[in-house]
Amino acid sequence: MAKYRILSLDGGGLRGLITARLLDRLNKHQDIAGWLDGVQFYAGTSTGGILALGLAAGKTPNDIGDLYKDKGREIFDDSLWDDIRDLGRTIGAEYSNKNLKAELKAIFGNQKITDLSKKVAIPTFDLDNGAPANQRTWKPKIFHNFKGSDCDDDCLIADVALYTSAAPTYFPSADGYIDGGVFANNPSVVAIAQAISQKNDPTERASLDELVLLSVGTGVSLTYIKGQTLDWGYAQWIKPLINVLTDGVSGVSDYQSRELLNDRYHRLQIVFAPNETIPLDAVDKLDRMEQIAAEFNLDETVAWIKDEWL
């Protein structure tokens, strides 16, 4: 049976450096060298969306990884004046998106999604659909280049990359969109649904039995909240809530993808050491991320790629 190969990339801010370096190691591994050339469809959320769009545009994993390593401090630059204006993080995003926007423009220029040689699906969240009053609401929005009634071919790649990475509290919204991680930080199920969608042109519609999917995370901390009965309100929940939501939806997507595809699905996810936390804006831990990616044992993923992907 023909295979339809999908690479799905999680969100996680600067931890996208881990994903990029892992992909580079895998692509240079002697047993599976060049396996990335076989990807037909990239799905990515937030930093994974930037990676997915970059790879689909012909960039190497290290091209995008170097963006995080070399420009991360500029992208996540929190000035004293910004802190004063925003009262810390109380009324305003932690960071401006000015530098991120400039870097995305430098990478993608005026390329549109239609210019990509591979298929992509990039989750974002539309805060206002602009519909008449009786239909006006917020909603998930998947930017993609599959031929069909809802194709987004004319959208600029740099714009879509900015939309999907507009993480709430970290960056301001962009043209009314925020980070797709609020509902699909792990976009594996989004990828499956998009690949087999009945809205796709028949020539670009895969069947479920053809799908082979590698899902790559950005690393996860061993996080928990002690206590059996937490009588918390806004003040207590606001700090952990984003991580609870993103980790939760990622786990659900992992479960659903595994149930749908069985052995044709593989999840590559690093679990950080106990008591080690790497936030998505951890500019001080970029070298540590490099170390983690360089030392992680990839034997299981290499074996899966040999058995299911190639």
LODRENRO-421178 format. One record per residue (C-alpha): residue number from 0; residue in one letter; x, y, z. Coordinates in steps of 0.1 Angstrom, whole numbers, plus 5000, padded with zeros to 4 digits. Each point is the difference from the previous one (the first is absolute). Layout:
N
{NUM,'A',{X,Y,Z}}
...
END
This chain:
310
{0,'M',{5000,5000,5000}}
{1,'A',{5011,5035,4992}}
{2,'K',{5013,5021,5030}}
{3,'Y',{4990,5036,5007}}
{4,'R',{5027,5014,5023}}
{5,'I',{4992,5027,5025}}
{6,'L',{5024,5018,5024}}
{7,'S',{4982,5018,5029}}
{8,'L',{5018,5025,5021}}
{9,'D',{4989,5013,5034}}
{10,'G',{5001,5035,5014}}
{11,'G',{5024,5010,5028}}
{12,'G',{5017,5033,4992}}
{13,'L',{5037,4999,5002}}
{14,'R',{4999,4963,5007}}
{15,'G',{4995,4997,4962}}
{16,'L',{5038,5000,5001}}
{17,'I',{4997,4965,5014}}
{18,'T',{4977,4989,4972}}
{19,'A',{5022,5014,4973}}
{20,'R',{5032,4984,5014}}
{21,'L',{4982,4966,5004}}
{22,'L',{4988,5001,4964}}
{23,'D',{5034,5009,4988}}
{24,'R',{5016,4970,5019}}
{25,'L',{4973,4977,4986}}
{26,'N',{5005,5012,4964}}
{27,'K',{5037,4994,5002}}
{28,'H',{4998,4966,5017}}
{29,'Q',{5017,4974,4978}}
{30,'D',{4971,4976,5001}}
{31,'I',{4973,5025,4989}}
{32,'A',{5020,5028,4984}}
{33,'G',{4978,5024,4980}}
{34,'W',{4967,4986,5014}}
{35,'L',{4987,5036,5002}}
{36,'D',{4999,5002,4962}}
{37,'G',{4970,4976,5002}}
{38,'V',{4978,5023,5020}}
{39,'Q',{4969,5008,4980}}
{40,'F',{4982,5021,5025}}
{41,'Y',{5012,5021,5029}}
{42,'A',{4977,5010,5030}}
{43,'G',{5013,5024,5026}}
{44,'T',{4987,5022,5028}}
{45,'S',{5017,5031,5014}}
{46,'T',{5038,4994,4998}}
{47,'G',{4992,4967,4983}}
{48,'G',{4981,5021,4974}}
{49,'I',{5031,5021,4993}}
{50,'L',{5020,4967,4996}}
{51,'A',{4973,4984,4978}}
{52,'L',{4998,5030,4977}}
{53,'G',{5038,5003,4999}}
{54,'L',{5005,4964,4991}}
{55,'A',{4972,5001,4974}}
{56,'A',{5017,5031,4985}}
{57,'G',{5033,4980,4996}}
{58,'K',{5018,5011,5031}}
{59,'T',{5020,4974,5020}}
{60,'P',{4992,4993,5037}}
{61,'N',{5032,5017,5009}}
{62,'D',{4990,5031,4981}}
{63,'I',{4971,5005,5023}}
{64,'G',{5018,4987,5030}}
{65,'D',{5026,5027,4995}}
{66,'L',{4972,5026,5000}}
{67,'Y',{4992,4990,5036}}
{68,'K',{5037,4998,5011}}
{69,'D',{5011,5032,4983}}
{70,'K',{4969,5022,5003}}
{71,'G',{4982,4986,5030}}
{72,'R',{5012,5027,5023}}
{73,'E',{4988,5027,4976}}
{74,'I',{4966,4984,4995}}
{75,'F',{4995,4996,5037}}
{76,'D',{5014,5034,5010}}
{77,'D',{4982,5014,5030}}
{78,'S',{5009,5036,5006}}
{79,'L',{4997,5018,5033}}
{80,'W',{4977,5026,4983}}
{81,'D',{4977,4972,4987}}
{82,'D',{4998,4986,5035}}
{83,'I',{4991,5034,5015}}
{84,'R',{4974,5006,4973}}
{85,'D',{4984,4966,5004}}
{86,'L',{5002,5000,5038}}
{87,'G',{5022,4969,4997}}
{88,'R',{4977,4975,4982}}
{89,'T',{4967,5013,5015}}
{90,'I',{4988,5020,4971}}
{91,'G',{5018,4992,4968}}
{92,'A',{5020,4973,4983}}
{93,'E',{5035,4992,5014}}
{94,'Y',{5017,5007,4967}}
{95,'S',{4995,5021,4968}}
{96,'N',{4997,4980,4968}}
{97,'K',{5020,5025,4981}}
{98,'N',{5032,4980,4999}}
{99,'L',{4983,4967,4994}}
{100,'K',{4981,5016,4971}}
{101,'A',{5033,5014,4985}}
{102,'E',{5017,4966,5002}}
{103,'L',{4971,4982,4984}}
{104,'K',{5000,5026,4972}}
{105,'A',{5037,4994,4995}}
{106,'I',{4995,4962,4997}}
{107,'F',{4969,4999,4978}}
{108,'G',{4999,5034,4983}}
{109,'N',{4968,5004,4979}}
{110,'Q',{4995,4963,4994}}
{111,'K',{4965,4987,5001}}
{112,'I',{4987,4967,5012}}
{113,'T',{4993,4991,4964}}
{114,'D',{5037,5002,4993}}
{115,'L',{5008,4970,5023}}
{116,'S',{5009,4967,4983}}
{117,'K',{4986,4980,5030}}
{118,'K',{4966,5000,5016}}
{119,'V',{4996,5018,5034}}
{120,'A',{4974,5005,5027}}
{121,'I',{5006,5027,5026}}
{122,'P',{4976,5004,5030}}
{123,'T',{4991,5034,5012}}
{124,'F',{4971,5014,5020}}
{125,'D',{4979,5028,4984}}
{126,'L',{4987,5023,5028}}
{127,'D',{4972,5016,4978}}
{128,'N',{4987,4984,4968}}
{129,'G',{4984,5033,4990}}
{130,'A',{4967,4983,4992}}
{131,'P',{4965,5016,5004}}
{132,'A',{4990,5005,5036}}
{133,'N',{4980,4968,5002}}
{134,'Q',{5031,4980,4989}}
{135,'R',{5029,5020,5013}}
{136,'T',{5023,4980,5022}}
{137,'W',{5036,4989,5005}}
{138,'K',{5011,4967,4985}}
{139,'P',{5030,4978,4991}}
{140,'K',{5015,5007,4966}}
{141,'I',{5023,4976,4981}}
{142,'F',{5020,5017,4973}}
{143,'H',{5008,4975,4972}}
{144,'N',{5008,4996,4963}}
{145,'F',{4978,4970,4991}}
{146,'K',{4980,5008,4969}}
{147,'G',{4964,5004,5010}}
{148,'S',{4973,5024,5012}}
{149,'D',{5020,5012,5030}}
{150,'C',{5035,5002,4986}}
{151,'D',{5023,5029,5012}}
{152,'D',{5024,5001,4971}}
{153,'D',{5001,5038,4998}}
{154,'C',{5011,5005,5036}}
{155,'L',{5036,5012,5007}}
{156,'I',{5021,4973,5017}}
{157,'A',{5015,5025,5024}}
{158,'D',{4966,5012,5011}}
{159,'V',{4987,4964,5007}}
{160,'A',{5032,4993,5019}}
{161,'L',{4994,5031,5022}}
{162,'Y',{4964,4991,5006}}
{163,'T',{5006,4965,5012}}
{164,'S',{5028,5011,5024}}
{165,'A',{4981,5028,5016}}
{166,'A',{4999,4983,5034}}
{167,'P',{4976,5017,5025}}
{168,'T',{5017,5021,5027}}
{169,'Y',{5034,4996,4982}}
{170,'F',{4992,5018,4967}}
{171,'P',{4971,5022,4988}}
{172,'S',{4975,4986,4976}}
{173,'A',{5007,5005,4963}}
{174,'D',{4973,5012,4976}}
{175,'G',{4975,4985,5025}}
{176,'Y',{5017,4966,5003}}
{177,'I',{5017,4983,5029}}
{178,'D',{5021,4968,5005}}
{179,'G',{4984,4968,4988}}
{180,'G',{5014,4984,5031}}
{181,'V',{4968,5010,5019}}
{182,'F',{4983,4970,4983}}
{183,'A',{5026,4980,4981}}
{184,'N',{5035,5004,5015}}
{185,'N',{5006,4965,4986}}
{186,'P',{4984,5003,4965}}
{187,'S',{5001,4962,4992}}
{188,'V',{4962,4996,4999}}
{189,'V',{4997,5033,4981}}
{190,'A',{5024,4985,4974}}
{191,'I',{4980,4967,4998}}
{192,'A',{4967,5018,4995}}
{193,'Q',{5015,5024,4974}}
{194,'A',{5016,4972,4980}}
{195,'I',{4968,4981,4996}}
{196,'S',{4976,5029,4999}}
{197,'Q',{4971,4998,4976}}
{198,'K',{5005,5037,4992}}
{199,'N',{5033,4991,4983}}
{200,'D',{5002,4996,4963}}
{201,'P',{4997,4962,4993}}
{202,'T',{5035,5000,4986}}
{203,'E',{5014,5013,5033}}
{204,'R',{4979,4979,5023}}
{205,'A',{5017,4971,5019}}
{206,'S',{4983,4971,5016}}
{207,'L',{5005,4992,5037}}
{208,'D',{5017,4967,4992}}
{209,'E',{5027,5018,4980}}
{210,'L',{5011,5024,5028}}
{211,'V',{5033,4996,5018}}
{212,'L',{5006,5027,5025}}
{213,'L',{5030,5011,5021}}
{214,'S',{4991,5024,5028}}
{215,'V',{5029,5019,5016}}
{216,'G',{4996,5019,5033}}
{217,'T',{5022,5028,5014}}
{218,'G',{5006,4983,5034}}
{219,'V',{4978,4998,5030}}
{220,'S',{5007,5007,5037}}
{221,'L',{4988,4976,5028}}
{222,'T',{4975,5025,5013}}
{223,'Y',{4972,4994,5025}}
{224,'I',{4979,5019,5025}}
{225,'K',{4998,4986,5036}}
{226,'G',{4967,4999,5018}}
{227,'Q',{4967,4981,4997}}
{228,'T',{4977,5030,5003}}
{229,'L',{5012,5032,4984}}
{230,'D',{4976,5029,5009}}
{231,'W',{5018,5023,4975}}
{232,'G',{4988,5031,4982}}
{233,'Y',{5015,5021,4972}}
{234,'A',{5031,5011,5019}}
{235,'Q',{5011,4964,5008}}
{236,'W',{4990,4984,4967}}
{237,'I',{5013,5026,4975}}
{238,'K',{5037,4990,5003}}
{239,'P',{4997,4962,4995}}
{240,'L',{4969,5000,4978}}
{241,'I',{5016,5005,4966}}
{242,'N',{5024,4971,5007}}
{243,'V',{4971,4978,5012}}
{244,'L',{4981,5007,4968}}
{245,'T',{5029,4995,4976}}
{246,'D',{5012,4968,5017}}
{247,'G',{4965,4987,5002}}
{248,'V',{4990,5006,4963}}
{249,'S',{5034,4985,4989}}
{250,'G',{4993,4969,5020}}
{251,'V',{4966,4996,4986}}
{252,'S',{5013,5004,4964}}
{253,'D',{5027,4974,5007}}
{254,'Y',{4974,4975,5012}}
{255,'Q',{4976,5006,4971}}
{256,'S',{5027,4998,4974}}
{257,'R',{5013,4967,5015}}
{258,'E',{4965,4986,5000}}
{259,'L',{4994,5010,4964}}
{260,'L',{5033,4990,4984}}
{261,'N',{5014,4973,5024}}
{262,'D',{5035,4991,4990}}
{263,'R',{5000,5026,4972}}
{264,'Y',{5002,5027,5026}}
{265,'H',{5031,5008,5021}}
{266,'R',{5005,5027,5027}}
{267,'L',{5035,5014,5006}}
{268,'Q',{4999,5019,5032}}
{269,'I',{5027,5008,5025}}
{270,'V',{4991,5000,5037}}
{271,'F',{5023,5023,5019}}
{272,'A',{5017,4989,5032}}
{273,'P',{4981,5004,5032}}
{274,'N',{5000,5036,5013}}
{275,'E',{5012,5013,4966}}
{276,'T',{4976,5024,4984}}
{277,'I',{5007,5018,4967}}
{278,'P',{4974,5027,4993}}
{279,'L',{4993,5009,4964}}
{280,'D',{5019,5033,5004}}
{281,'A',{5031,4986,5018}}
{282,'V',{5027,5019,4981}}
{283,'D',{5024,4991,5029}}
{284,'K',{4996,4963,4992}}
{285,'L',{5007,4999,4963}}
{286,'D',{5033,4982,5006}}
{287,'R',{4983,4975,5022}}
{288,'M',{4974,4993,4973}}
{289,'E',{5028,4993,4976}}
{290,'Q',{5015,4976,5024}}
{291,'I',{4967,4982,5006}}
{292,'A',{4994,4996,4963}}
{293,'A',{5035,4988,4994}}
{294,'E',{4999,4973,5028}}
{295,'F',{4965,4986,4996}}
{296,'N',{4999,4964,4988}}
{297,'L',{4983,4998,4966}}
{298,'D',{5002,4962,4995}}
{299,'E',{4963,4994,5004}}
{300,'T',{4990,5027,4975}}
{301,'V',{5027,4989,4975}}
{302,'A',{4986,4964,5002}}
{303,'W',{4964,5013,4995}}
{304,'I',{5011,5021,4970}}
{305,'K',{5017,4969,4985}}
{306,'D',{4970,4978,5006}}
{307,'E',{4970,5022,4993}}
{308,'W',{5012,5031,4981}}
{309,'L',{5025,4989,4974}}
END
